[in-house]
């Protein structure tokens, strides 16, 4: 799901593109991993984009992220797989959530999600 203007929207095209955006950020920007780090970045105002996985169990681990993002006006995207999310950011393990703190060369793509 994508946060836009106070609403969460879902689009398969956005879900496909989000992995590509994250791979570009991994090469040229800065990503922090883990729900605790993501939450801190949102609260500190350093978050440019938040991405979390839909298949996280229990859901309570990530359910506060879209709410925080809405309050702080940070784009928030849900993807279907924590395994794919981990792979996209170069982890050998799955990732429940990640935050982009420096967009690098993906600045334009992230801005278009807002």
C-alpha positions as CSV (number, residue, x, y, z in Angstrom):
1,X,0.0,0.0,0.0
2,X,1.2,3.5,-0.7
3,X,0.5,6.5,1.4
4,X,-0.6,9.5,-0.7
5,X,-2.4,12.5,0.6
6,X,-3.5,10.9,3.8
7,X,-4.7,7.7,2.2
8,X,-3.1,4.3,1.7
9,X,-3.3,3.2,-1.9
10,X,-2.4,-0.2,-3.4
11,X,-1.0,-0.8,-6.9
12,X,0.8,-3.8,-8.4
13,X,2.9,-1.5,-10.6
14,X,4.1,0.5,-7.5
15,X,4.9,-2.8,-5.7
16,X,7.1,-3.9,-8.6
17,X,8.8,-0.5,-8.8
18,X,9.4,-0.2,-5.1
19,X,11.9,-3.1,-5.1
20,X,13.8,-1.4,-8.0
21,X,13.7,1.9,-6.1
22,X,15.1,0.2,-3.0
23,X,17.9,-1.5,-5.0
24,X,18.9,1.9,-6.4
25,X,18.9,3.5,-2.9
26,X,21.0,0.6,-1.6
27,X,23.7,1.4,-4.2
28,X,23.6,5.3,-4.0
29,X,21.8,6.3,-0.7
30,X,21.2,5.1,2.8
31,X,18.7,2.5,4.1
32,X,18.1,1.5,7.7
33,X,16.6,-1.9,8.5
34,X,14.4,-3.1,11.3
35,X,11.2,-1.9,12.8
36,X,12.9,-0.1,15.7
37,X,15.2,1.8,13.4
38,X,12.4,2.6,11.1
39,X,10.2,4.0,14.0
40,X,13.1,6.1,15.2
41,X,13.8,7.6,11.8
42,X,10.1,8.5,11.3
43,X,10.0,10.1,14.8
44,X,13.3,12.0,14.2
45,X,12.0,13.3,10.8
46,X,14.8,11.7,8.8
47,X,12.6,9.2,6.9
48,X,12.1,9.8,3.2
49,X,10.2,6.5,2.5
50,X,9.0,3.6,4.7
51,X,8.5,0.1,3.3
52,X,7.1,-2.7,5.4
53,X,6.1,-6.3,4.6
54,X,2.5,-7.6,4.6
55,X,3.5,-11.1,5.7
56,X,5.0,-10.1,9.1
57,X,3.6,-12.2,12.0
58,X,2.4,-11.0,14.3
59,X,1.0,-7.9,12.5
60,X,1.4,-5.8,15.6
61,X,5.1,-5.6,14.8
62,X,4.6,-3.2,11.9
63,X,1.0,-2.0,12.2
64,X,2.0,1.3,13.8
65,X,4.2,2.3,10.9
66,X,1.4,3.5,8.5
67,X,-0.1,5.6,11.3
68,X,3.2,7.2,12.2
69,X,3.9,7.9,8.5
70,X,0.5,9.5,8.1
71,X,1.1,11.8,11.1
72,X,4.6,12.8,9.9
73,X,3.6,12.9,6.2
74,X,6.1,10.3,5.1
75,X,5.4,8.1,2.1
76,X,4.6,4.5,3.3
77,X,4.5,1.4,1.0
78,X,3.4,-2.1,1.9
79,X,5.0,-5.0,-0.1
80,X,3.9,-8.6,-0.1
81,X,7.0,-10.3,1.1
82,X,9.6,-9.7,3.9
83,X,11.9,-12.1,2.1
84,X,11.8,-10.0,-1.1
85,X,12.2,-6.9,0.9
86,X,15.4,-8.2,2.5
87,X,16.8,-9.3,-0.8
88,X,16.0,-5.8,-2.4
89,X,18.1,-4.1,0.3
90,X,21.0,-6.6,0.2
91,X,20.3,-8.7,3.3
92,X,20.8,-12.4,3.5
93,X,17.7,-12.6,5.8
94,X,14.2,-11.2,5.5
95,X,13.3,-7.7,6.6
96,X,10.0,-6.7,8.3
97,X,10.5,-3.0,7.5
98,X,13.1,-0.6,6.1
99,X,13.4,3.2,5.9
100,X,15.1,5.3,3.3
101,X,17.0,8.1,5.1
102,X,19.1,9.2,2.1
103,X,17.5,8.7,-1.3
104,X,20.7,9.0,-3.4
105,X,19.9,8.6,-7.2
106,X,16.3,7.5,-6.3
107,X,15.3,10.9,-5.2
108,X,13.0,11.5,-8.2
109,X,11.3,8.1,-7.8
110,X,10.6,8.6,-4.1
111,X,9.3,12.1,-4.7
112,X,6.9,10.7,-7.3
113,X,5.4,8.4,-4.6
114,X,4.5,11.3,-2.3
